Amino acid sequence: MDIVLPESEWTTRRAAHADRIESLVGDYLRERAQGSYHPVLDFLFTYYSFKPGHLSRWSPGFGVVLAGPRSADYAHFASYEPSASGYRVRSTLVSQRRSAIEFTVGLLSATADRQPNLGCFGLHEWAMVYRGGQSALRHGSVPLRLGHDGTDEVVDSMNLRCTHYDAFRFFTDDAVPRNAALLTSTERTAREQPGCVHASMDLYKWSYKLAPLIDSTLVADCFELALLARTVDMRASPYDLSDYGLPPISIETPSGRAEYVRAQSDLTARAAPLRSALIARCQNLLVNGGATAGTTAE
């Protein structure tokens, strides 16, 4: 049975969501419109495909009816349908996205069941430029802290232990055989582990790919985690981001590696309840057709 939200309640939640997203990215979007570059937030809106307008759009999740005349605001969205009381996320979306829901719950459950591995020290960004010269730089306007030779020396002196395929696939040709395992896309579910910064960051991807079946509050929670994770990721990278107010985590030093592990541990702890919440939403969608999904996030 659908949960019916009165207009006064859901419009208040919608306004609060819009304010939250504005506080997170409003200034950035205005600066981007003027041609500015940001190494953290640009990534969250280019590598990830969810546009700022989509992130700002509020949804209660599947199984919730938005009551009252203003629910007609959702009439022009293809993912919504009218009900006796107002509008709701279209009932056929669950069956249409069932394979994606099953994949997501399988991947996240497997990840949650593993012990975190905290020994990679964020070297994936270093491996992406290793012996690649200027053409390998993924942030061409940002200099390398240690230069090309110094960056290569750090990779030569340490072990690459990346477990995340979507990071590994950007390694330079010379870096690939240095990794502890040669990762493939088909092994993603078998390799993902909760200590990985990118696994925490990707909770945002898995949540928005199921929107609007997944409520916007959980998607925004995952976006905030991704913002924090990408900040750690770039601070530990070989790039000099001091001009952006991001001091380095110098993983080429023992103190820097210790700092990275602390940050990685914090991200792992923050990600765990969000991963569990997303798993629960997916399980509700599969078992109950989504009747209870999205009702606990507000």
C-alpha positions as CSV (number, residue, x, y, z in Angstrom):
1,M,0.0,0.0,0.0
2,D,1.3,3.4,-0.9
3,I,2.1,6.0,1.7
4,V,0.3,9.3,1.1
5,L,2.1,12.5,1.9
6,P,0.0,15.6,2.4
7,E,0.9,18.6,0.3
8,S,2.2,20.6,3.2
9,E,4.6,17.9,4.2
10,W,6.1,16.9,0.9
11,T,6.5,20.5,-0.3
12,T,8.4,21.3,2.8
13,R,10.7,18.3,2.2
14,R,11.1,19.3,-1.4
15,A,12.1,22.9,-0.4
16,A,14.6,21.6,2.2
17,H,16.2,19.3,-0.4
18,A,16.6,22.2,-2.8
19,D,18.2,24.3,-0.1
20,R,20.6,21.4,0.8
21,I,21.8,21.0,-2.8
22,E,22.2,24.7,-3.2
23,S,24.4,24.9,-0.1
24,L,26.5,22.0,-1.5
25,V,27.0,23.1,-5.1
26,G,25.3,26.4,-5.7
27,D,28.5,28.5,-5.6
28,Y,30.3,26.0,-7.7
29,L,27.7,26.0,-10.4
30,R,27.7,29.8,-10.7
31,E,31.5,29.8,-10.9
32,R,31.5,27.0,-13.5
33,A,29.1,29.1,-15.6
34,Q,31.9,31.7,-15.7
35,G,34.4,29.1,-16.9
36,S,36.0,28.1,-13.6
37,Y,37.5,24.6,-13.0
38,H,37.3,22.6,-9.8
39,P,39.2,19.3,-9.5
40,V,36.7,17.7,-7.1
41,L,33.2,18.9,-8.1
42,D,33.9,18.8,-11.9
43,F,34.6,15.1,-11.5
44,L,31.3,14.5,-9.7
45,F,29.4,16.0,-12.6
46,T,31.4,14.7,-15.5
47,Y,32.6,11.2,-14.5
48,Y,29.2,10.7,-12.9
49,S,26.3,11.3,-15.3
50,F,23.7,12.7,-12.9
51,K,23.3,16.4,-13.8
52,P,23.0,19.1,-11.2
53,G,19.4,19.7,-12.1
54,H,18.6,16.0,-11.6
55,L,20.4,16.1,-8.2
56,S,18.3,19.1,-7.2
57,R,15.0,17.5,-8.2
58,W,13.3,16.0,-5.2
59,S,11.6,12.6,-5.2
60,P,10.1,10.7,-2.3
61,G,11.0,7.3,-3.7
62,F,8.8,4.5,-4.9
63,G,5.6,3.7,-3.0
64,V,4.8,7.2,-1.9
65,V,2.0,9.4,-3.3
66,L,2.4,13.1,-3.4
67,A,-1.1,14.5,-2.6
68,G,-2.7,17.8,-3.4
69,P,-3.0,20.1,-6.4
70,R,0.7,20.9,-6.5
71,S,1.5,17.2,-7.2
72,A,0.7,18.1,-10.8
73,D,4.2,19.6,-10.8
74,Y,5.3,16.0,-11.5
75,A,2.8,15.4,-14.3
76,H,5.3,16.1,-17.1
77,F,8.0,13.7,-15.8
78,A,7.8,10.3,-17.6
79,S,8.8,8.5,-14.4
80,Y,5.6,9.6,-12.6
81,E,1.9,8.6,-13.0
82,P,-1.3,10.0,-11.5
83,S,-3.1,8.2,-8.6
84,A,-6.3,8.7,-6.8
85,S,-4.7,11.2,-4.4
86,G,-2.0,12.8,-6.5
87,Y,1.2,11.6,-8.3
88,R,3.6,8.8,-7.6
89,V,6.6,7.2,-9.2
90,R,5.4,5.0,-12.0
91,S,4.6,1.4,-10.9
92,T,6.2,-0.2,-14.0
93,L,9.6,1.2,-13.2
94,V,10.4,-1.6,-10.8
95,S,10.0,-4.3,-13.4
96,Q,11.8,-2.2,-16.1
97,R,14.8,-1.7,-13.8
98,R,14.8,-5.1,-12.1
99,S,18.1,-6.2,-13.5
100,A,19.8,-3.0,-12.4
101,I,18.3,-3.4,-8.9
102,E,19.4,-7.0,-8.7
103,F,22.9,-6.1,-9.8
104,T,23.1,-3.2,-7.3
105,V,22.0,-5.3,-4.3
106,G,24.3,-8.1,-5.3
107,L,27.4,-5.8,-5.6
108,L,26.7,-3.9,-2.5
109,S,26.0,-7.0,-0.4
110,A,29.2,-8.7,-1.5
111,T,31.1,-5.5,-0.7
112,A,29.6,-5.1,2.7
113,D,30.5,-8.8,3.6
114,R,34.2,-8.2,3.0
115,Q,36.9,-6.9,5.4
116,P,38.1,-3.4,4.4
117,N,41.6,-3.3,2.8
118,L,43.3,-0.1,3.8
119,G,46.7,-0.7,2.2
120,C,46.4,1.0,-1.2
121,F,47.3,4.5,-0.1
122,G,45.4,6.1,-2.9
123,L,48.1,5.2,-5.5
124,H,45.5,4.7,-8.3
125,E,45.8,8.4,-9.3
126,W,49.6,8.1,-9.4
127,A,49.3,4.9,-11.5
128,M,47.2,6.9,-14.0
129,V,50.2,9.1,-14.9
130,Y,53.0,6.6,-14.2
131,R,55.6,6.9,-17.0
132,G,52.9,8.5,-19.2
133,G,54.4,11.9,-19.7
134,Q,52.4,15.0,-20.2
135,S,49.8,13.3,-22.3
136,A,48.8,11.1,-19.3
137,L,47.8,14.0,-17.1
138,R,44.1,14.0,-16.3
139,H,44.1,17.5,-14.8
140,G,46.2,19.3,-17.4
141,S,46.0,22.7,-15.8
142,V,47.3,21.4,-12.4
143,P,51.0,20.6,-11.9
144,L,52.3,17.5,-10.4
145,R,53.7,18.1,-6.8
146,L,56.8,16.0,-7.4
147,G,57.1,16.4,-11.2
148,H,57.0,13.5,-13.6
149,D,60.2,11.8,-12.4
150,G,59.3,12.2,-8.8
151,T,55.9,10.8,-9.4
152,D,57.3,7.7,-11.2
153,E,59.8,7.2,-8.4
154,V,57.0,7.0,-5.8
155,V,55.1,4.4,-7.8
156,D,58.4,2.4,-8.3
157,S,59.0,2.4,-4.6
158,M,55.5,1.2,-3.5
159,N,53.2,-1.7,-4.3
160,L,50.0,-1.1,-6.3
161,R,47.0,-2.8,-4.6
162,C,44.0,-1.3,-6.4
163,T,40.8,-3.4,-6.1
164,H,38.5,-1.1,-8.1
165,Y,38.1,-1.8,-11.8
166,D,36.9,1.7,-12.7
167,A,40.1,3.2,-11.3
168,F,42.4,0.4,-12.6
169,R,41.1,0.8,-16.2
170,F,42.7,4.3,-16.3
171,F,46.2,3.0,-15.3
172,T,48.9,3.7,-17.8
173,D,50.2,0.7,-19.8
174,D,53.4,0.6,-17.6
175,A,51.3,0.7,-14.4
176,V,48.9,-2.1,-15.2
177,P,51.3,-5.1,-14.7
178,R,52.5,-3.5,-11.4
179,N,49.1,-4.0,-9.8
180,A,48.6,-6.9,-7.4
181,A,45.8,-8.2,-9.6
182,L,44.8,-7.6,-13.2
183,L,41.2,-6.4,-12.8
184,T,38.3,-7.0,-15.2
185,S,34.8,-5.6,-15.4
186,T,33.4,-9.1,-14.9
187,E,35.1,-9.5,-11.6
188,R,33.7,-6.3,-10.1
189,T,31.4,-8.1,-7.6
190,A,34.2,-10.4,-6.6
191,R,36.7,-7.7,-6.0
192,E,34.9,-4.7,-4.5
193,Q,35.8,-4.1,-0.8
194,P,34.5,-1.5,1.7
195,G,37.8,0.2,2.4
196,C,38.1,1.4,-1.2
197,V,37.6,5.2,-1.5
198,H,36.0,4.7,-4.9
199,A,33.6,2.0,-3.6
200,S,32.4,4.6,-1.1
201,M,32.2,7.3,-3.8
202,D,30.3,5.0,-6.1
203,L,27.4,4.6,-3.7
204,Y,26.3,7.9,-5.2
205,K,26.3,6.3,-8.7
206,W,24.4,3.2,-7.7
207,S,21.8,5.4,-5.9
208,Y,21.2,7.9,-8.7
209,K,21.0,5.2,-11.3
210,L,17.9,3.9,-9.6
211,A,16.3,7.3,-9.1
212,P,13.5,8.2,-8.7
213,L,12.8,4.7,-7.3
214,I,15.4,5.7,-4.6
215,D,14.4,8.7,-2.5
216,S,16.3,11.9,-3.1
217,T,17.4,12.2,0.6
218,L,19.5,9.0,0.2
219,V,20.9,10.1,-3.1
220,A,21.9,13.4,-1.5
221,D,23.5,11.6,1.4
222,C,25.5,9.5,-1.0
223,F,26.5,12.6,-3.0
224,E,27.8,14.3,0.2
225,L,29.9,11.1,0.9
226,A,31.2,11.2,-2.7
227,L,32.2,14.8,-2.3
228,L,34.1,14.0,0.8
229,A,35.7,10.9,-0.8
230,R,36.7,12.7,-3.9
231,T,38.3,15.4,-1.8
232,V,40.4,12.8,0.0
233,D,41.1,11.1,-3.3
234,M,42.5,14.3,-4.9
235,R,44.4,15.4,-1.8
236,A,46.3,12.1,-1.9
237,S,46.9,12.3,-5.7
238,P,50.2,13.5,-7.2
239,Y,48.6,16.8,-8.2
240,D,49.4,20.1,-6.5
241,L,45.9,21.4,-5.5
242,S,47.1,24.1,-3.1
243,D,45.6,26.8,-5.3
244,Y,42.2,25.2,-4.6
245,G,42.6,25.2,-0.8
246,L,43.3,21.4,-0.8
247,P,46.5,20.6,1.2
248,P,48.2,17.4,0.1
249,I,48.1,14.0,1.8
250,S,51.7,13.2,1.1
251,I,51.4,9.4,0.7
252,E,55.1,9.3,-0.3
253,T,55.9,9.7,3.4
254,P,55.1,7.5,6.4
255,S,53.1,10.3,8.1
256,G,51.2,10.9,4.9
257,R,50.3,7.2,4.5
258,A,49.1,7.2,8.1
259,E,47.0,10.3,7.4
260,Y,45.5,8.6,4.3
261,V,44.6,5.4,6.3
262,R,42.8,7.5,8.9
263,A,40.8,9.3,6.2
264,Q,40.1,6.0,4.4
265,S,38.9,4.5,7.7
266,D,36.6,7.4,8.3
267,L,35.1,7.1,4.8
268,T,34.6,3.4,5.3
269,A,32.7,4.0,8.5
270,R,30.6,6.8,6.9
271,A,29.8,4.6,3.9
272,A,28.6,1.5,5.8
273,P,25.2,2.8,6.9
274,L,24.6,4.3,3.4
275,R,25.4,1.1,1.8
276,S,23.1,-0.8,4.1
277,A,20.3,1.7,3.5
278,L,20.7,1.3,-0.3
279,I,20.7,-2.4,0.0
280,A,17.5,-2.2,2.1
281,R,15.8,0.0,-0.5
282,C,16.7,-2.4,-3.3
283,Q,15.5,-5.4,-1.3
284,N,12.2,-3.7,-0.7
285,L,11.8,-3.0,-4.3
286,L,12.5,-6.6,-5.3
287,V,10.4,-8.3,-2.6
288,N,7.6,-5.8,-2.1
289,G,7.5,-4.0,-5.4
290,G,8.8,-0.9,-3.5
291,A,5.8,-0.4,-1.3
292,T,8.0,0.6,1.7
293,A,11.1,1.9,-0.2
294,G,12.0,5.5,0.5
295,T,9.8,5.9,3.6
296,T,12.5,6.1,6.2
297,A,14.9,8.5,4.6
298,E,13.3,11.9,5.5
